[in-house]
Amino acid sequence: MTQQEKLSSNRKAIKVLKALAQEPYEFSAKEISEQLNINRTSVHRILNDYMQEKLVTQNRYTKKYKLGPETFKIGAAYLNVKNINNDIVGIVNEIATKTKESVGLYVKDEDVIISLYESESFQLQKMGYKAGSTYPINAGSVGKCITAFLDEERIEELLENTKLEQYTSHTITDKEELRKEFKQIRAQGYAISDEDKVLGRYGIAAPVWNSQGHVVASVAVACQKTGLTTNKIETIKNNILKGAEEISDLMP
């Protein structure tokens, strides 16, 4: 096998693992093959290798495949690298308790904004957000918040190289309008999402700073817009800002 063939094979294996990390989190080899356009023989070979390493397990009844226990260890190691300790988790959980809404902690890793930890809503109707989910820079409070506080050169680089998807009629897809949005976020110190990612949902996110004064993360509340009052929004905002400040104090 040539070096190029090895590289191609490795990429296929990575794509299979990433596919299993998406909803509904359990797939047959046929489904993975069709989704990724990789022949089924290759998919079976990759899955068998993963099962030997416990990266993937197979449901004995449905015969479908899902992520195995070794992937949890890898995820836990990633959290350790990102310095997500019990104190930070406790702050996120406290915000959720006080606001009675879903709260999450998010970081920017290279060009991806990813959820590290989610504390689910106390409400009957759950948000359904999962740790490991990724977020765009132009929709949702999280992505806008982290991006807005990057240096101007990095913002321009992202705007130049990122396709701005339209999620709802409220999503900003014009680059100049998004620059204005980022400027407003920097001025007020937090970001708001008013149905620009998902209709019927509202979010507020605040930046988390490290000791060198760089934004390294964001903490955010997401909730249903129905029944949301001005007083409730103010309570959420105050708790998010306080929590973000407390988490920033723990950052190296």
C-alpha positions as CSV (number, residue, x, y, z in Angstrom):
1,M,0.0,0.0,0.0
2,T,1.4,3.4,-1.0
3,Q,1.6,6.4,1.4
4,Q,-1.3,8.1,-0.4
5,E,-3.4,4.9,-0.1
6,K,-2.7,4.7,3.6
7,L,-3.7,8.3,4.1
8,S,-6.9,7.7,2.2
9,S,-7.6,4.7,4.3
10,N,-7.0,6.6,7.5
11,R,-9.3,9.4,6.4
12,K,-12.1,6.9,5.7
13,A,-11.6,5.4,9.2
14,I,-11.9,8.9,10.8
15,K,-15.0,9.7,8.8
16,V,-16.7,6.5,10.0
17,L,-15.9,7.4,13.7
18,K,-17.2,10.9,13.2
19,A,-20.4,9.5,11.6
20,L,-21.1,7.4,14.7
21,A,-20.8,10.6,16.8
22,Q,-23.9,12.0,15.1
23,E,-27.6,11.4,15.9
24,P,-29.2,8.9,16.1
25,Y,-25.8,7.5,17.4
26,E,-26.4,4.0,16.2
27,F,-26.0,2.9,12.5
28,S,-25.8,-0.2,10.4
29,A,-22.7,-0.7,8.1
30,K,-25.1,-0.2,5.2
31,E,-26.2,3.2,6.5
32,I,-22.7,4.3,7.2
33,S,-21.6,3.2,3.7
34,E,-24.4,5.1,2.0
35,Q,-23.9,8.2,4.1
36,L,-20.2,8.4,3.5
37,N,-20.1,6.9,0.0
38,I,-17.5,4.3,1.2
39,N,-17.9,0.7,0.0
40,R,-19.5,-1.6,2.6
41,T,-16.5,-3.9,2.7
42,S,-14.2,-1.1,3.8
43,V,-16.8,0.1,6.4
44,H,-17.0,-3.5,7.8
45,R,-13.2,-3.7,8.0
46,I,-13.0,-0.3,9.8
47,L,-15.7,-1.2,12.2
48,N,-14.2,-4.6,13.1
49,D,-10.8,-2.8,13.8
50,Y,-12.7,-0.3,16.0
51,M,-14.5,-3.1,17.9
52,Q,-11.2,-4.8,18.7
53,E,-10.0,-1.6,20.3
54,K,-13.4,-1.0,22.0
55,L,-13.8,2.3,20.1
56,V,-17.1,0.8,18.7
57,T,-19.6,-1.7,20.0
58,Q,-22.4,-3.6,18.3
59,N,-25.9,-3.8,19.5
60,R,-26.6,-7.6,19.8
61,Y,-30.2,-7.2,18.9
62,T,-30.2,-4.6,16.0
63,K,-26.6,-5.4,14.9
64,K,-26.1,-1.7,14.5
65,Y,-22.9,0.0,15.6
66,K,-22.3,2.8,18.2
67,L,-19.4,4.4,19.9
68,G,-17.6,2.3,22.6
69,P,-16.2,3.0,26.0
70,E,-12.7,3.9,24.7
71,T,-14.1,7.0,23.0
72,F,-15.3,8.2,26.4
73,K,-11.7,7.9,27.7
74,I,-10.5,10.0,24.7
75,G,-13.2,12.6,25.4
76,A,-12.3,12.7,29.1
77,A,-8.7,13.3,28.1
78,Y,-9.7,16.1,25.9
79,L,-11.6,17.7,28.8
80,N,-8.4,17.4,30.9
81,V,-6.4,19.1,28.2
82,K,-8.9,21.9,28.1
83,N,-8.7,22.3,32.0
84,I,-12.4,21.5,32.5
85,N,-12.3,20.8,36.3
86,N,-15.0,20.1,38.8
87,D,-15.1,23.7,39.9
88,I,-16.0,24.9,36.4
89,V,-18.6,22.1,36.0
90,G,-20.0,23.2,39.4
91,I,-20.4,26.8,38.2
92,V,-22.2,25.8,35.0
93,N,-24.6,23.6,37.1
94,E,-25.2,26.5,39.5
95,I,-26.2,28.8,36.7
96,A,-28.6,26.1,35.5
97,T,-30.1,25.7,39.0
98,K,-30.5,29.5,39.4
99,T,-32.0,30.1,35.9
100,K,-33.8,26.8,35.6
101,E,-32.6,26.6,32.0
102,S,-30.1,24.7,29.9
103,V,-26.5,25.9,30.3
104,G,-23.4,24.9,28.4
105,L,-19.6,25.6,28.3
106,Y,-18.1,25.9,24.8
107,V,-14.6,26.4,23.4
108,K,-13.0,27.3,20.1
109,D,-10.7,24.5,18.9
110,E,-8.9,25.6,15.7
111,D,-11.8,26.5,13.4
112,V,-14.5,24.6,15.3
113,I,-16.6,25.9,18.2
114,I,-17.5,22.8,20.3
115,S,-19.6,22.1,23.4
116,L,-17.5,20.7,26.3
117,Y,-20.2,20.4,28.9
118,E,-24.0,20.7,29.0
119,S,-26.3,21.0,32.1
120,E,-29.8,20.2,30.8
121,S,-32.8,22.4,31.5
122,F,-35.0,22.0,34.5
123,Q,-38.0,22.6,32.2
124,L,-40.2,19.8,30.9
125,Q,-39.3,20.7,27.3
126,K,-35.5,20.0,27.0
127,M,-33.1,21.7,24.7
128,G,-31.5,18.5,23.7
129,Y,-28.0,19.9,23.3
130,K,-25.1,17.4,23.6
131,A,-21.5,17.7,24.6
132,G,-19.4,17.4,21.5
133,S,-21.9,19.4,19.3
134,T,-20.4,22.1,17.1
135,Y,-21.7,25.6,16.4
136,P,-21.4,28.2,13.6
137,I,-19.9,31.7,14.0
138,N,-23.0,33.5,12.7
139,A,-25.9,31.9,14.5
140,G,-26.6,31.1,18.1
141,S,-25.2,33.1,21.0
142,V,-22.2,30.8,21.6
143,G,-20.5,31.0,18.2
144,K,-21.1,34.7,17.9
145,C,-19.8,35.4,21.4
146,I,-16.5,33.5,21.0
147,T,-15.8,34.9,17.5
148,A,-16.7,38.5,18.4
149,F,-13.9,38.6,21.0
150,L,-11.1,37.2,18.7
151,D,-8.6,39.7,17.3
152,E,-9.7,41.5,14.1
153,E,-7.3,39.6,11.9
154,R,-8.6,36.3,13.0
155,I,-12.2,37.4,12.6
156,E,-11.5,38.5,9.0
157,E,-9.8,35.2,8.3
158,L,-12.9,33.3,9.5
159,L,-15.3,35.5,7.5
160,E,-13.2,35.0,4.4
161,N,-13.0,31.2,4.8
162,T,-16.4,30.3,6.4
163,K,-19.6,29.7,4.5
164,L,-22.3,31.6,6.5
165,E,-25.3,29.2,6.5
166,Q,-28.9,30.4,6.8
167,Y,-30.6,28.6,9.6
168,T,-33.8,30.7,10.0
169,S,-35.1,34.0,8.6
170,H,-33.3,35.8,11.5
171,T,-29.8,34.4,10.7
172,I,-27.2,36.9,9.6
173,T,-25.5,35.8,6.4
174,D,-24.1,39.2,5.2
175,K,-20.5,39.6,6.3
176,E,-20.8,43.3,6.9
177,E,-23.9,42.9,9.1
178,L,-22.1,40.2,11.0
179,R,-19.1,42.5,11.6
180,K,-21.6,45.0,13.1
181,E,-23.1,42.3,15.3
182,F,-19.6,41.4,16.6
183,K,-19.0,45.0,17.3
184,Q,-22.2,45.3,19.4
185,I,-21.3,42.1,21.2
186,R,-17.9,43.5,22.2
187,A,-19.5,46.7,23.3
188,Q,-22.1,45.1,25.6
189,G,-20.0,42.2,26.8
190,Y,-22.3,39.4,25.8
191,A,-24.1,37.9,22.8
192,I,-27.8,37.3,22.2
193,S,-29.4,34.7,20.0
194,D,-33.0,35.6,19.2
195,E,-34.3,32.7,17.0
196,D,-31.3,33.1,14.6
197,K,-30.3,29.4,15.0
198,V,-33.5,27.7,15.9
199,L,-37.0,29.2,15.7
200,G,-38.6,29.6,19.1
201,R,-35.3,29.6,21.0
202,Y,-33.4,32.4,22.8
203,G,-29.9,32.4,24.1
204,I,-27.4,34.5,26.0
205,A,-23.6,33.8,26.0
206,A,-20.7,35.5,27.8
207,P,-17.0,35.2,27.1
208,V,-14.5,33.3,29.3
209,W,-11.0,34.8,29.5
210,N,-7.7,33.3,30.4
211,S,-5.0,35.0,32.5
212,Q,-3.4,36.4,29.4
213,G,-6.6,38.3,28.5
214,H,-7.6,36.0,25.6
215,V,-11.1,34.6,25.1
216,V,-10.8,30.8,25.4
217,A,-14.4,29.8,26.0
218,S,-18.0,30.9,26.4
219,V,-20.8,30.0,28.8
220,A,-24.3,30.2,27.6
221,V,-28.0,29.7,28.5
222,A,-30.5,28.5,26.0
223,C,-34.2,28.5,26.5
224,Q,-37.6,28.6,24.9
225,K,-38.7,32.1,23.8
226,T,-42.4,31.4,24.7
227,G,-43.2,33.0,28.0
228,L,-39.8,34.7,28.3
229,T,-40.1,38.0,30.2
230,T,-37.8,41.0,30.4
231,N,-37.2,40.2,34.1
232,K,-36.3,36.6,33.2
233,I,-33.9,37.7,30.5
234,E,-32.2,40.1,33.0
235,T,-31.9,37.3,35.5
236,I,-30.3,35.0,32.9
237,K,-27.9,37.7,31.7
238,N,-26.7,38.5,35.2
239,N,-26.1,34.9,36.1
240,I,-24.3,34.2,32.9
241,L,-22.0,37.2,33.3
242,K,-21.3,36.3,36.9
243,G,-20.6,32.7,36.0
244,A,-18.3,33.6,33.1
245,E,-16.3,35.9,35.4
246,E,-16.0,33.1,38.0
247,I,-14.8,30.6,35.3
248,S,-12.4,33.1,34.0
249,D,-10.8,33.4,37.4
250,L,-10.1,29.6,37.2
251,M,-8.4,29.8,33.8
252,P,-4.6,29.5,33.6
